[in-house]
């Protein structure tokens, strides 16, 4: 079997390729240097040349605040990119895994979001990711849409690394305490995505590590696990003043994973503990 993976320079794409290789599955990893997902001709040419059995599409525009001022570019990457890939997957009759986000929901209430709940995104990033979902659903039957949240991994920037780097020069750090969700370790997620693409259990899924926390609680846990002494001050979203609208409720139900025989990801605190050890071993806190 041969799996084509986009966004290999990012956190998730990097770990998906590593997981495929661990299992002895041929992985063809590309990033923008090898294939521009916004260029339909490039997508068509490169995927056809490699002739994969499936595509796991991890590349995305993920700068949530910057997206508010760069809507056209964000839409090209997050909506047109998946549409270009889906067209080729349809022509070749192969599977596609599309990675999406908790930002497709409006973030209201406290109930965990179900995969078939109505999507009402409140930010440019969320809207374009939802448009990417629709592009896949409109063209394919052999698709997996996997919504994730609060992602962290070895290869790339994330909240954990940001917190640890801030702590080097700050005694006090402000973190919002009124947004709730579940962190997602790309090492754990990659295992699930590979498990998934080897099946025909198509549909929309939610996949994060188990457990719920606020960003404030997440930050406190990061410093505790890393043995870093810093004061974390809880603030409201309004007080923090981010440019983009962020969902207050990013709780997502993973019952569909269980119903379809997939292993759910470990508890987020366990994942964070393993990740901190991996950071110490591989890259330090850079």
C-alpha positions as CSV (number, residue, x, y, z in Angstrom):
1,X,0.0,0.0,0.0
2,X,1.2,3.5,-0.7
3,X,-0.1,6.6,1.1
4,X,0.4,10.2,-0.1
5,X,0.7,12.8,2.8
6,X,0.6,16.6,2.4
7,X,2.1,19.1,4.8
8,X,5.1,16.9,5.9
9,X,6.9,20.0,7.3
10,X,4.1,20.5,9.7
11,X,3.4,18.9,13.0
12,X,0.8,16.3,11.9
13,X,2.2,15.5,8.5
14,X,5.6,14.8,9.9
15,X,4.2,12.3,12.5
16,X,1.8,10.6,10.0
17,X,4.8,9.8,7.7
18,X,6.8,8.5,10.6
19,X,3.8,6.3,11.7
20,X,3.4,4.9,8.2
21,X,7.1,4.1,8.0
22,X,7.0,2.4,11.4
23,X,4.3,0.1,10.0
24,X,6.2,-0.6,6.8
25,X,3.7,1.3,4.7
26,X,5.2,3.3,1.8
27,X,4.7,7.0,2.5
28,X,5.0,9.7,-0.1
29,X,5.4,13.0,1.8
30,X,5.2,16.4,0.1
31,X,5.0,20.0,1.1
32,X,4.7,23.3,-0.9
33,X,8.1,22.8,-2.5
34,X,6.9,19.6,-4.1
35,X,3.2,20.3,-4.6
36,X,1.3,23.6,-4.3
37,X,-2.2,22.4,-3.2
38,X,-3.7,25.7,-4.5
39,X,-2.5,24.9,-8.0
40,X,-4.9,22.3,-9.5
41,X,-2.5,21.3,-12.2
42,X,0.3,20.7,-9.7
43,X,-2.0,18.6,-7.6
44,X,-3.2,16.6,-10.5
45,X,0.3,16.0,-11.9
46,X,2.1,15.1,-8.6
47,X,-0.6,12.8,-7.2
48,X,-1.1,11.0,-10.5
49,X,2.7,10.5,-10.8
50,X,2.9,8.8,-7.4
51,X,-0.3,6.7,-7.9
52,X,-1.1,6.3,-4.2
53,X,-3.9,4.2,-2.7
54,X,-5.0,7.1,-0.4
55,X,-4.2,10.7,0.5
56,X,-3.9,12.0,4.0
57,X,-4.3,15.8,3.6
58,X,-2.5,17.5,6.6
59,X,-1.5,20.8,4.9
60,X,-3.5,23.9,6.0
61,X,-3.4,27.6,6.7
62,X,-3.5,27.6,10.5
63,X,-2.6,31.1,11.5
64,X,-6.0,31.9,13.1
65,X,-5.5,35.6,13.8
66,X,-3.5,36.3,10.5
67,X,-6.4,34.7,8.6
68,X,-8.6,37.6,9.5
69,X,-6.5,39.9,7.3
70,X,-5.6,37.3,4.7
71,X,-8.9,35.7,3.9
72,X,-8.2,35.2,0.2
73,X,-5.0,33.2,0.9
74,X,-6.6,31.3,3.7
75,X,-9.5,30.3,1.5
76,X,-7.1,29.2,-1.3
77,X,-5.3,26.9,1.0
78,X,-8.1,25.6,3.2
79,X,-10.9,25.4,0.7
80,X,-9.5,25.3,-2.8
81,X,-6.6,23.0,-1.8
82,X,-8.9,20.2,-0.5
83,X,-11.1,20.6,-3.5
84,X,-8.2,20.2,-5.9
85,X,-7.1,17.0,-4.0
86,X,-10.6,15.6,-3.8
87,X,-11.0,15.9,-7.6
88,X,-7.9,13.8,-8.2
89,X,-8.9,11.3,-5.6
90,X,-12.3,11.0,-7.3
91,X,-10.7,10.5,-10.7
92,X,-8.3,7.8,-9.3
93,X,-11.1,6.3,-7.1
94,X,-8.9,6.5,-4.0
95,X,-9.5,7.4,-0.3
96,X,-9.0,10.8,1.1
97,X,-8.5,11.9,4.8
98,X,-9.3,15.6,5.3
99,X,-8.1,17.1,8.5
100,X,-10.5,19.7,9.9
101,X,-11.0,21.6,13.2
102,X,-13.2,22.5,16.2
103,X,-13.4,26.0,14.7
104,X,-16.2,24.8,12.3
105,X,-18.6,25.2,15.3
106,X,-19.8,28.4,16.9
107,X,-18.4,27.5,20.3
108,X,-21.7,28.0,22.2
109,X,-22.9,26.0,25.1
110,X,-21.1,23.3,27.1
111,X,-22.3,20.1,25.4
112,X,-19.6,18.2,23.4
113,X,-20.1,18.7,19.7
114,X,-21.2,15.6,17.7
115,X,-19.9,15.0,14.2
116,X,-23.3,15.7,12.6
117,X,-24.0,18.9,14.5
118,X,-24.6,22.0,12.5
119,X,-21.5,24.0,11.6
120,X,-21.6,27.7,12.2
121,X,-18.0,28.9,12.1
122,X,-17.3,32.4,13.5
123,X,-13.8,33.1,12.1
124,X,-12.2,33.2,8.7
125,X,-10.1,30.2,9.6
126,X,-13.2,28.3,10.7
127,X,-15.2,29.2,7.6
128,X,-12.5,28.2,5.2
129,X,-11.9,24.9,6.9
130,X,-15.7,24.2,6.7
131,X,-15.6,25.1,3.1
132,X,-12.8,22.5,2.7
133,X,-15.0,19.9,4.3
134,X,-17.9,20.6,2.0
135,X,-15.6,20.4,-1.1
136,X,-14.6,16.9,0.0
137,X,-18.1,15.7,0.8
138,X,-19.5,17.1,-2.5
139,X,-17.0,15.1,-4.6
140,X,-16.2,11.9,-2.7
141,X,-17.7,8.9,-1.2
142,X,-14.5,7.4,0.1
143,X,-13.6,10.2,2.6
144,X,-12.7,10.6,6.2
145,X,-13.1,14.1,7.7
146,X,-11.3,14.2,11.1
147,X,-11.8,17.3,13.2
148,X,-9.0,17.9,15.7
149,X,-8.2,20.7,18.2
150,X,-5.3,22.3,20.2
151,X,-2.6,20.4,18.3
152,X,0.9,19.8,19.6
153,X,3.8,17.8,18.2
154,X,7.6,17.7,17.8
155,X,7.8,19.3,14.4
156,X,6.5,22.8,14.4
157,X,5.1,25.6,16.6
158,X,2.4,25.0,19.2
159,X,1.0,26.2,22.5
160,X,3.4,24.0,24.6
161,X,6.5,25.3,23.0
162,X,5.2,28.9,23.2
163,X,4.5,28.6,26.9
164,X,7.9,27.1,27.6
165,X,9.7,29.7,25.6
166,X,7.7,32.6,27.2
167,X,8.7,31.2,30.6
168,X,12.4,31.8,29.8
169,X,11.9,35.5,29.9
170,X,8.7,36.1,31.9
171,X,7.8,35.5,35.6
172,X,4.1,35.9,34.9
173,X,2.1,34.7,31.9
174,X,-1.6,35.5,31.1
175,X,-3.7,32.7,29.7
176,X,-7.4,32.6,28.9
177,X,-9.5,30.5,31.2
178,X,-13.0,30.6,29.5
179,X,-12.2,28.5,26.5
180,X,-12.5,24.7,27.0
181,X,-11.4,21.8,24.8
182,X,-9.0,18.9,24.5
183,X,-5.3,19.0,23.5
184,X,-4.3,16.7,20.6
185,X,-0.8,15.0,20.5
186,X,0.1,14.4,16.8
187,X,2.0,11.3,17.7
188,X,-1.2,9.7,19.1
189,X,-3.4,11.2,16.3
190,X,-1.1,9.8,13.6
191,X,-1.7,6.3,14.8
192,X,-5.4,6.8,14.6
193,X,-5.3,8.3,11.1
194,X,-3.3,5.4,9.8
195,X,-5.6,2.9,11.5
196,X,-8.5,4.8,9.8
197,X,-7.2,5.0,6.3
198,X,-6.7,1.2,6.3
199,X,-10.5,0.7,6.6
200,X,-13.6,1.6,4.7
201,X,-15.3,3.1,7.7
202,X,-15.9,6.5,6.0
203,X,-17.4,9.6,7.4
204,X,-16.9,12.6,9.8
205,X,-15.1,11.9,13.0
206,X,-13.8,13.9,16.0
207,X,-10.3,13.0,17.3
208,X,-8.6,14.6,20.3
209,X,-6.9,13.3,23.3
210,X,-9.3,12.4,26.1
211,X,-10.3,14.8,28.9
212,X,-11.3,18.5,29.0
213,X,-9.4,21.5,30.2
214,X,-9.2,25.3,29.7
215,X,-6.2,26.9,28.1
216,X,-5.2,28.2,31.6
217,X,-5.4,24.7,33.1
218,X,-3.4,23.4,30.1
219,X,-0.7,26.0,30.7
220,X,-0.5,25.2,34.3
221,X,-0.1,21.5,33.5
222,X,2.7,22.3,31.0
223,X,4.8,24.1,33.6
224,X,4.1,21.4,36.2
225,X,5.2,18.6,33.8
226,X,8.3,20.5,32.7
227,X,9.3,21.5,36.2
228,X,9.1,25.2,35.3
229,X,8.3,27.8,38.0
230,X,6.2,30.6,36.6
231,X,3.0,32.4,37.6
232,X,0.0,31.8,35.3
233,X,-2.7,34.4,35.5
234,X,-6.2,33.5,34.3
235,X,-7.9,36.1,32.1
236,X,-11.1,36.2,30.0
237,X,-11.1,36.0,26.2
238,X,-12.2,39.6,26.1
239,X,-9.4,40.7,28.4
240,X,-6.8,38.8,26.3
241,X,-8.1,40.5,23.1
242,X,-7.2,38.1,20.3
243,X,-8.1,39.3,16.8
244,X,-10.1,36.2,15.7
245,X,-13.2,34.8,17.3
246,X,-12.3,31.7,19.1
247,X,-14.8,29.0,20.3
248,X,-15.4,29.0,24.0
249,X,-16.7,25.4,23.8
250,X,-14.4,23.2,21.8
251,X,-15.5,20.0,23.6
252,X,-16.0,17.3,20.9
253,X,-17.6,13.9,21.3
254,X,-15.5,10.9,20.2
255,X,-18.2,8.3,20.6
256,X,-18.2,7.7,16.8
257,X,-14.6,6.4,17.1
258,X,-15.7,3.8,19.6
259,X,-18.8,2.9,17.6
260,X,-16.6,2.1,14.6
261,X,-14.0,0.1,16.4
262,X,-11.2,2.7,16.6
263,X,-9.1,3.2,19.6
264,X,-9.6,6.6,21.2
265,X,-6.5,8.7,22.1
266,X,-5.0,8.6,25.6
267,X,-5.8,11.2,28.2
268,X,-4.4,14.6,27.3
269,X,-2.3,14.9,30.5
270,X,-0.6,11.5,29.7
271,X,0.0,12.8,26.2
272,X,1.5,16.0,27.5
273,X,3.8,14.1,29.9
274,X,5.1,12.0,27.0
275,X,5.5,15.0,24.8
276,X,7.5,17.0,27.4
277,X,9.9,14.0,27.7
278,X,10.2,13.9,23.9
279,X,11.0,17.6,23.8
280,X,13.7,17.2,26.4
281,X,15.2,14.3,24.5
282,X,15.0,15.6,21.0
283,X,15.0,19.4,20.7
284,X,15.1,21.0,24.2
285,X,12.6,23.8,24.7
286,X,13.5,25.7,21.5
